Amino acid sequence: MKKILGFRVVLNLTLVVLLVGGLVYTLGFGICLYLARQEVARESNEKAALAISNIQGYVDAELKRVEDIGYTLLSSKFGKTTRFDDGGSFVTIDPQTFVLPSEEEVCAMLDQFINANPHICGVAIGFENFVYPKTTGQYGFAAYVTNVSGKNELFKLGEIHDFHEKEWYKEAAVQNRPYWSRPFRETSRGKVVACYSIPLHGIGNRLVGVMALDIDTEAFRVKCGEAAPFPNAEVAMVDREFRFVSHPDTTYILKSIAEVGTYADYQADDSMRIKMMNHESGQYVVNEGTEHEGMFYFAPIERTGWMLSIECSKNEVYGNVERMKRDTTFIAVVSILLMIVCFIFFFRRLQKVTLSKAGIESELKIASAIQMGMIPKLYPAFPNRKDLDVYGMLHPAKSVGGDLYDYFVRDEKLFFCIGDVSGKGVPASLYMAVVRSLFRNVSLHTNAPAEIIGGLNTALSEGNDHNMFCTMFLGVLDLKSGHLDYCNAGHNAPIVRRLNEDNTVNVYYTKPKVNLAIGVLPDFPYVSEETHLKPGEAIFLYTDGVTEAENRSKELFGEEATLKTLADARNNNVRSAIDFVDYVYRTLRSYAQGAEQSDDITMLIVEYKGVDSDDINV
Amino acid sequence: MTIQITENNNVVTGVLDGRLDTVAASQFARDMQPLLDKADKHIVLDCTNLHFISSSGLRLFLSLRKQTIAMGGDVTIKGVSPEVKQVFTITGFFSLFNFE
């Protein structure tokens, strides 16, 4: 039972410690993780913003370069360029100086232009039909020069199709302002190009023609890949109609978002779509809670009305945090396992100690019961005798103790003794048991207290290597006469209760001859003394556990207080031996104020009531 | 409870300080071992600062006495307080030692 109890207690303790430890750990870990995620999110946002402004800057600069080159060419060959603040502009031919170049001259000019500007992959110029009325082209005159694998090729578009109806021409002509056409796949080489068209005006703002410059969008795609904030981040650009201009996967190019299916699936706020439609910047968490969760950043390319976007998967953004989480969890699990192992180890040891302690305790309990069985405890001690009232009490400070008392009647004589063995606990209790047995044996053969004590002394002095000793007061009371023979072997002086002539009570310490404690000197000559007890007189024997009882301040109860207590008991109408002893004991307990009992407390009271006890009325 | 032991001119002096109760006795038994080793000499126990002695303490004094008798030395106790002296008196030990 004790074992199971101990096991449960330790198990519960282990669980509590593990639980509390685990909770604290989890809480701390959670906070750390939260802060780390915040920090990572902030960093990721910063990185993305940096990448966006980087790409925006690059693309815008490239587009502007194309625009500038176009105007430079037109200004130098045709006339004055006027550009407006809103990006619109037009080129006006000056009729005073302008000499219309021949078709051949136009073609040569374009050829030369392509050679001079390698990043422009194609240039076209087309005219209204009234400008070159004699052209051979079925649809008018338009020249287009493009570089195919290092060699310029010339196309006279007027001979092929009605270029006036093509987007690059028509939109600039109709809107009467420069125009970035939607990117398209250029037929001759399969390049995806963006095309910038500039209208050309004559006198009276009349449209004369349109020049267009092609730029390869592949450079943008490369730039997007280079500037990606994370290695696997998806950086893309879509045009005004949400067709991909740039995407890591080239098969997406020129396909619409709807066609590809991306973005459309995004579980995101509707405000994100509205913002994208309105060409605003923004950042959103998309597909939250799914395995495709990620951060989505977007910003416009103002010049062309394109949208630039960056998508980073959660795993990539929070990769380090996730790794940290995994590592920390691993460490936590290992620590907890270690803790459990330690606890089990510790518990095993504790259990052993507890078990052995429990074993000792149960043995002590048995020893205590045996010891208590040796001393007379029944009250009244002699139910059939009216001439005697005897009661003894023994309260060891520990389970077992070295105090003893004993009494018995032989041949109408009461043999009684009280003793105190040096030391406390188990050693003293063994010695006490020996003393008590010797008392019983030796007392069978003699009525003289000094001889009994002497017998005990001889037996106990032999081989007493540990120098144990026992103080003892031993008395032999003749129950017929009240004659008391006694011998004191170094024990505390007994207290007697005497009756004066006028029947008043007198309680005082006796002054017996000390002799010597038993077990010290083998041949010590013990001396008996004698006195007489009148009916109603009593002798109170005690050990130093009574006079030296301590309170919380370590102050001793004292001999005076002991004497006073006995006197008070009489005054408080305490009569019987058992009540007397009980009264003293209760006084001692209340004096101790709950302080631990420091020594064995033993008391024995012998009251002689006389042969004709009915006559006694004290 | 402490004991300081000094030796001077064939006289070994142990100065006791504190309460020699049952709990202190086991440690004191070890501390006084040098005295037992020199039981062939005149041993003086200075008990001026000994405030209390229990029966376990008396037992140790008794051991020392036995040892000196066996080895030819003697024990003298000096400076005992009335309280300690009373313990010696009650138990009859007073007659076993020389008191100064």
HADDOCK unambig.tbl for C-alpha pairs under 7 A between the chains (distance, minus, plus):
assign (segid A and resid 422 and name CA) (segid B and resid 55 and name CA) 4.55 0.50 0.50
assign (segid A and resid 422 and name CA) (segid B and resid 56 and name CA) 5.23 0.50 0.50
assign (segid A and resid 422 and name CA) (segid B and resid 59 and name CA) 6.87 0.50 0.50
assign (segid A and resid 423 and name CA) (segid B and resid 22 and name CA) 6.05 0.50 0.50
assign (segid A and resid 423 and name CA) (segid B and resid 55 and name CA) 5.85 0.50 0.50
assign (segid A and resid 423 and name CA) (segid B and resid 56 and name CA) 4.51 0.50 0.50
assign (segid A and resid 467 and name CA) (segid B and resid 59 and name CA) 5.78 0.50 0.50
assign (segid A and resid 467 and name CA) (segid B and resid 62 and name CA) 6.54 0.50 0.50
assign (segid A and resid 467 and name CA) (segid B and resid 63 and name CA) 6.05 0.50 0.50
assign (segid A and resid 468 and name CA) (segid B and resid 59 and name CA) 6.19 0.50 0.50
assign (segid A and resid 471 and name CA) (segid B and resid 91 and name CA) 6.55 0.50 0.50
assign (segid A and resid 489 and name CA) (segid B and resid 91 and name CA) 6.99 0.50 0.50
assign (segid A and resid 490 and name CA) (segid B and resid 90 and name CA) 5.22 0.50 0.50
assign (segid A and resid 490 and name CA) (segid B and resid 91 and name CA) 3.39 0.50 0.50
assign (segid A and resid 490 and name CA) (segid B and resid 92 and name CA) 5.08 0.50 0.50
assign (segid A and resid 491 and name CA) (segid B and resid 90 and name CA) 6.09 0.50 0.50
assign (segid A and resid 491 and name CA) (segid B and resid 91 and name CA) 5.76 0.50 0.50
assign (segid A and resid 492 and name CA) (segid B and resid 90 and name CA) 6.14 0.50 0.50
assign (segid A and resid 514 and name CA) (segid B and resid 90 and name CA) 6.18 0.50 0.50
assign (segid A and resid 514 and name CA) (segid B and resid 91 and name CA) 6.69 0.50 0.50
assign (segid A and resid 514 and name CA) (segid B and resid 92 and name CA) 5.58 0.50 0.50
assign (segid A and resid 515 and name CA) (segid B and resid 92 and name CA) 5.54 0.50 0.50
assign (segid A and resid 516 and name CA) (segid B and resid 91 and name CA) 5.71 0.50 0.50
assign (segid A and resid 516 and name CA) (segid B and resid 92 and name CA) 4.17 0.50 0.50
assign (segid A and resid 516 and name CA) (segid B and resid 93 and name CA) 6.50 0.50 0.50
assign (segid A and resid 517 and name CA) (segid B and resid 91 and name CA) 5.46 0.50 0.50
assign (segid A and resid 517 and name CA) (segid B and resid 92 and name CA) 6.30 0.50 0.50
